[in-house]
Amino acid sequence: MKLKLVVSYGKREGVFEVPVGGGDQTFKWLALVAAQRFVMEAPNGRQRRRESRFVVPAQSRLLPCDVFTKDCPFFHPEDRLSQHLQDGDEIMVVLAERLFLDEYRRPKLSKWSFIAFNTCDAKRAEREKLIEEKMLKLESVRLRKEQEKLEIRLERERPHIQKMKEIMREQLYDEKVVEETMIFEWGLIKSSGVLDEMVPDEEEQRTIRAFFIRHYTELSDVYKFYSAVNSGGGTHTLEYIEFSKFLSEADIIDVGNHSNVALKIFIESHVKGE
């Protein structure tokens, strides 16, 4: 397997092909090779016109401070190349001066360099925090890319979806009709007094109402399915045996051990329509 390295140091850039065999090496190894190749390619003495377009003293000691591709912003320094890359992939490696100092004259490392080279126990907590931070960013990028792909696919399929909606219009639920039906049936439930008796808290009632409106179609289908279990196919009424089967299969109540509870709910929640 060969990889294409695009190595940058400030405004200078070099491009190299690096054979990596089966890719058993780590990204840390690859980054160090990139730094070494970059320095080795630098001209000695005065640069001639035919020499490399980047200039860095051959004795320089450069440190890799980031490794990424156009699709992935972070590779763990200890991960194997073969875990993430394929033959011919292009990898960007950014280099910096090994002894770049912060305002307190302390050596300052990039986040990737810190993870790669500070492997002692004393730095473990800070290193793990940086790894977690990088992984969260990586996951965020992955989710964004998936969303972008989904939006592109949806945009491409939108005309087909619209056409299918027109073909199946009579078979699909009309959302406005569903909402109006639910509001009407909610009025029946409220006027019966059953809801106020079982759920006296108005905030809980609003939560239940919102849930029923949001899932009315699914709940209606469930009702029709179980109401046809023991009534010869009829779906207008729900008998106690059908109600019990629903509670058991939905794992809401163990009817075998709590049949009195199931019966109490069934009787007290009975609402007659107009």
C-alpha positions as CSV (number, residue, x, y, z in Angstrom):
1,M,0.0,0.0,0.0
2,K,1.3,3.5,-0.9
3,L,0.0,6.8,0.6
4,K,0.3,10.3,-0.7
5,L,1.6,12.7,2.0
6,V,0.9,16.4,1.6
7,V,3.3,17.9,4.2
8,S,3.1,21.6,5.1
9,Y,5.3,23.9,7.2
10,G,4.0,27.4,7.3
11,K,3.5,28.4,3.7
12,R,5.8,25.7,2.4
13,E,4.5,22.4,1.2
14,G,5.9,19.1,0.0
15,V,4.2,16.1,-1.6
16,F,5.6,12.6,-1.1
17,E,4.6,9.0,-1.8
18,V,5.3,6.7,1.1
19,P,5.1,2.9,0.8
20,V,3.6,1.4,4.0
21,G,3.3,-2.3,3.2
22,G,0.2,-3.7,4.9
23,G,-0.4,-0.5,6.9
24,D,0.6,-2.0,10.2
25,Q,2.4,1.2,11.2
26,T,0.7,3.9,13.4
27,F,-0.2,7.4,12.4
28,K,2.4,8.7,14.8
29,W,5.0,6.7,12.7
30,L,3.6,8.2,9.5
31,A,3.8,11.7,10.8
32,L,7.4,11.3,11.9
33,V,8.3,9.9,8.5
34,A,6.6,12.9,6.9
35,A,8.7,15.3,9.0
36,Q,11.9,13.5,8.2
37,R,11.2,13.4,4.5
38,F,10.3,17.0,4.5
39,V,13.6,18.0,6.1
40,M,15.6,15.6,3.9
41,E,14.1,17.2,0.8
42,A,15.2,20.7,1.9
43,P,18.1,22.1,-0.1
44,N,21.5,22.7,1.5
45,G,23.1,26.1,1.1
46,R,21.6,28.6,-1.3
47,Q,18.5,27.4,-3.2
48,R,18.8,27.0,-6.9
49,R,15.9,27.7,-9.3
50,R,15.6,24.0,-10.1
51,E,15.4,23.0,-6.4
52,S,12.4,22.2,-4.3
53,R,9.7,24.9,-4.0
54,F,9.9,24.7,-0.2
55,V,12.9,25.9,1.8
56,V,13.7,24.8,5.3
57,P,17.2,24.4,6.8
58,A,18.3,20.7,6.6
59,Q,19.3,20.7,10.2
60,S,15.8,21.8,11.4
61,R,13.9,19.7,13.8
62,L,10.3,19.8,13.0
63,L,7.5,18.1,14.9
64,P,4.2,16.9,13.4
65,C,1.3,18.8,15.0
66,D,-1.7,17.5,13.0
67,V,-2.6,14.6,10.8
68,F,-5.9,14.6,8.8
69,T,-7.6,13.9,5.5
70,K,-10.3,15.9,3.7
71,D,-12.9,13.6,5.2
72,C,-11.5,13.0,8.7
73,P,-10.3,15.7,11.0
74,F,-8.5,13.4,13.5
75,F,-6.6,10.2,13.6
76,H,-5.5,8.8,16.9
77,P,-1.7,8.7,16.8
78,E,-1.6,5.1,18.0
79,D,-4.2,3.8,15.5
80,R,-3.0,1.6,12.7
81,L,-3.0,3.0,9.2
82,S,-4.8,0.0,7.8
83,Q,-7.8,0.7,10.2
84,H,-8.6,4.0,8.3
85,L,-6.7,4.2,5.0
86,Q,-6.6,2.5,1.6
87,D,-4.0,2.4,-1.1
88,G,-3.5,5.8,-2.8
89,D,-5.2,7.9,0.0
90,E,-4.1,11.4,0.5
91,I,-3.1,12.5,4.0
92,M,-2.3,16.0,5.2
93,V,0.5,16.4,7.8
94,V,1.2,19.8,9.4
95,L,4.6,20.5,10.8
96,A,5.8,23.0,13.4
97,E,9.0,24.0,15.1
98,R,9.8,21.4,17.8
99,L,10.4,24.0,20.5
100,F,7.7,26.6,19.9
101,L,7.2,28.4,23.2
102,D,4.1,29.9,24.8
103,E,3.9,33.2,26.6
104,Y,5.4,31.6,29.7
105,R,8.4,30.3,27.7
106,R,7.2,26.7,28.0
107,P,7.3,24.3,25.1
108,K,3.8,24.4,23.5
109,L,2.4,21.4,21.7
110,S,-0.6,21.1,19.5
111,K,-3.4,18.8,20.7
112,W,-2.4,16.1,18.3
113,S,1.3,16.4,19.3
114,F,0.3,16.3,23.0
115,I,-1.6,13.1,22.5
116,A,1.1,11.5,20.4
117,F,4.2,12.4,22.5
118,N,3.0,12.9,26.1
119,T,2.4,9.3,27.0
120,C,3.7,9.3,30.6
121,D,1.5,8.7,33.6
122,A,1.8,12.3,34.7
123,K,0.1,13.6,31.6
124,R,-2.5,10.8,31.3
125,A,-5.5,12.7,32.6
126,E,-4.8,15.7,30.3
127,R,-4.1,13.4,27.4
128,E,-7.3,11.5,27.8
129,K,-9.3,14.7,28.0
130,L,-7.8,15.8,24.7
131,I,-8.6,12.5,23.1
132,E,-12.2,12.7,24.3
133,E,-12.4,16.2,22.9
134,K,-11.0,15.1,19.6
135,M,-13.3,12.1,19.4
136,L,-16.4,14.3,20.1
137,K,-15.4,16.6,17.3
138,L,-14.9,13.6,15.0
139,E,-18.3,12.3,15.8
140,S,-19.8,15.7,15.2
141,V,-18.2,15.9,11.8
142,R,-19.4,12.4,11.0
143,L,-23.0,13.2,11.9
144,R,-22.8,16.4,9.9
145,K,-21.6,14.6,6.8
146,E,-24.3,11.9,7.2
147,Q,-26.9,14.7,7.4
148,E,-25.5,16.3,4.3
149,K,-25.7,13.0,2.4
150,L,-29.2,12.5,3.6
151,E,-30.3,15.9,2.5
152,I,-28.7,15.4,-0.9
153,R,-30.4,12.1,-1.3
154,L,-33.7,13.5,-0.1
155,E,-33.4,16.4,-2.6
156,R,-32.7,13.9,-5.4
157,E,-35.6,11.7,-4.4
158,R,-38.1,14.5,-3.6
159,P,-39.8,14.4,-7.1
160,H,-40.2,10.6,-6.8
161,I,-41.6,10.9,-3.3
162,Q,-44.1,13.6,-4.4
163,K,-45.1,11.4,-7.3
164,M,-45.7,8.4,-5.0
165,K,-47.7,10.6,-2.7
166,E,-50.0,11.6,-5.6
167,I,-50.4,7.9,-6.6
168,M,-51.2,6.8,-3.0
169,R,-53.1,9.9,-1.9
170,E,-56.3,7.9,-1.2
171,Q,-54.4,5.4,0.8
172,L,-52.5,7.9,3.0
173,Y,-53.8,9.6,6.1
174,D,-54.8,13.3,5.8
175,E,-53.0,14.9,8.7
176,K,-55.6,17.7,9.0
177,V,-58.4,15.1,9.2
178,V,-56.5,13.0,11.7
179,E,-56.0,16.1,14.0
180,E,-59.7,17.1,13.7
181,T,-60.8,13.6,14.5
182,M,-58.5,13.4,17.6
183,I,-59.7,16.8,18.8
184,F,-63.3,15.6,18.5
185,E,-62.7,12.3,20.3
186,W,-60.7,14.2,23.0
187,G,-63.8,16.3,23.6
188,L,-65.8,13.1,24.1
189,I,-63.3,11.8,26.6
190,K,-63.3,15.1,28.5
191,S,-67.1,15.4,28.6
192,S,-67.4,11.9,30.0
193,G,-65.6,12.9,33.2
194,V,-63.5,9.7,33.1
195,L,-60.2,11.7,32.4
196,D,-60.7,14.1,35.2
197,E,-61.4,11.2,37.6
198,M,-58.3,9.1,36.5
199,V,-55.9,12.0,35.8
200,P,-57.0,15.1,37.8
201,D,-53.7,17.0,37.1
202,E,-54.3,19.4,34.2
203,E,-50.6,19.4,33.2
204,E,-50.6,15.6,32.9
205,Q,-53.8,15.9,30.8
206,R,-52.1,18.3,28.4
207,T,-49.2,15.9,28.1
208,I,-51.5,13.0,27.4
209,R,-53.5,15.0,24.8
210,A,-50.3,16.0,23.0
211,F,-49.2,12.4,22.9
212,F,-52.5,11.2,21.5
213,I,-52.5,13.9,18.8
214,R,-48.9,13.1,17.8
215,H,-49.5,9.3,17.7
216,Y,-53.2,9.2,16.9
217,T,-52.7,7.2,13.7
218,E,-50.5,4.5,15.3
219,L,-52.8,4.2,18.4
220,S,-55.9,4.0,16.1
221,D,-54.2,1.1,14.2
222,V,-53.4,-0.7,17.5
223,Y,-57.0,-0.3,18.6
224,K,-58.4,-1.7,15.3
225,F,-56.0,-4.6,15.5
226,Y,-56.9,-5.7,19.0
227,S,-60.6,-4.9,18.7
228,A,-60.8,-7.5,15.9
229,V,-59.2,-10.3,17.9
230,N,-62.3,-11.7,19.5
231,S,-65.2,-10.0,17.7
232,G,-65.3,-11.7,14.3
233,G,-63.4,-8.9,12.6
234,G,-65.3,-5.9,14.1
235,T,-63.2,-2.9,15.0
236,H,-65.7,-0.5,16.6
237,T,-65.5,-1.9,20.2
238,L,-62.9,-3.3,22.4
239,E,-63.9,-6.2,24.6
240,Y,-62.1,-7.0,27.9
241,I,-60.4,-10.1,26.6
242,E,-59.0,-8.0,23.7
243,F,-57.9,-5.3,26.1
244,S,-56.2,-7.9,28.3
245,K,-54.3,-9.3,25.3
246,F,-53.1,-5.8,24.4
247,L,-51.9,-5.2,28.0
248,S,-50.0,-8.5,28.0
249,E,-48.4,-8.3,24.6
250,A,-47.4,-4.7,25.1
251,D,-45.9,-5.7,28.4
252,I,-47.9,-3.0,30.2
253,I,-49.5,-5.2,32.9
254,D,-49.0,-8.8,33.9
255,V,-52.7,-9.6,33.5
256,G,-52.3,-13.1,34.9
257,N,-51.1,-11.8,38.3
258,H,-53.0,-8.5,38.2
259,S,-56.3,-9.2,36.5
260,N,-58.2,-7.0,39.0
261,V,-56.1,-4.0,38.1
262,A,-56.7,-4.6,34.4
263,L,-60.4,-5.0,34.9
264,K,-60.6,-1.8,37.0
265,I,-58.9,0.2,34.3
266,F,-61.1,-1.3,31.6
267,I,-64.3,-0.5,33.5
268,E,-63.4,3.0,34.7
269,S,-62.0,4.1,31.3
270,H,-65.1,3.1,29.4
271,V,-66.4,6.0,27.3
272,K,-69.5,6.0,25.2
273,G,-69.5,7.8,21.9
274,E,-72.3,9.8,20.5
